[in-house]
Amino acid sequence: MPKISVEIPQELLDDLDDHVGDDGKFVNRSDAIRASIRKTLDMLDEIDDRHGRLDEEE
């Protein structure tokens, strides 16, 4: 799996960390970020679909 590097404001990182760990929804930051990216892309696909911007072959 490729690795990337991003800069994230501390406030956003603190919010993310509230959802990571033994008491959180995610095992680690990477899992949380991947889930967020997937959800965002799904939402964008739904918007594109409503506006007829998705190819039928996808």
C-alpha positions in Angstrom: 0.0 0.0 0.0 1.5 3.4 -1.0 2.3 5.9 1.8 1.5 9.6 1.5 2.2 12.6 3.7 -0.3 15.3 4.4 -0.3 18.4 6.6 -3.3 18.5 9.0 -4.2 21.4 11.3 -3.7 20.4 15.0 -7.4 21.1 15.8 -8.5 18.6 13.1 -5.9 16.1 14.2 -7.1 16.4 17.8 -10.7 15.8 16.6 -9.5 12.7 14.6 -7.7 11.3 17.6 -10.9 11.4 19.7 -12.1 8.6 17.4 -9.0 6.5 17.4 -7.8 4.0 20.0 -9.3 1.5 22.5 -12.4 3.7 23.1 -12.7 5.0 19.6 -14.2 3.8 16.4 -10.8 3.2 14.6 -7.7 1.2 15.5 -5.4 3.9 14.3 -5.2 7.2 12.4 -4.6 5.5 9.0 -7.8 3.5 9.4 -9.8 6.6 10.3 -8.3 8.6 7.4 -9.0 5.8 4.9 -12.6 5.6 6.0 -13.0 9.3 5.7 -11.6 9.3 2.2 -13.9 6.5 1.2 -17.0 8.2 2.6 -16.1 11.5 1.0 -15.5 9.8 -2.4 -18.8 7.9 -2.1 -20.6 11.2 -1.3 -19.0 12.9 -4.3 -20.0 9.9 -6.6 -23.6 10.2 -5.4 -23.6 13.9 -6.2 -22.0 13.3 -9.6 -24.6 10.6 -10.3 -27.5 12.9 -9.5 -26.1 15.4 -11.9 -25.4 12.8 -14.6 -21.7 13.1 -14.5 -20.8 9.5 -13.8 -19.8 7.1 -16.6 -22.1 4.0 -16.7 -19.0 1.8 -17.0 -17.7 2.5 -13.5 
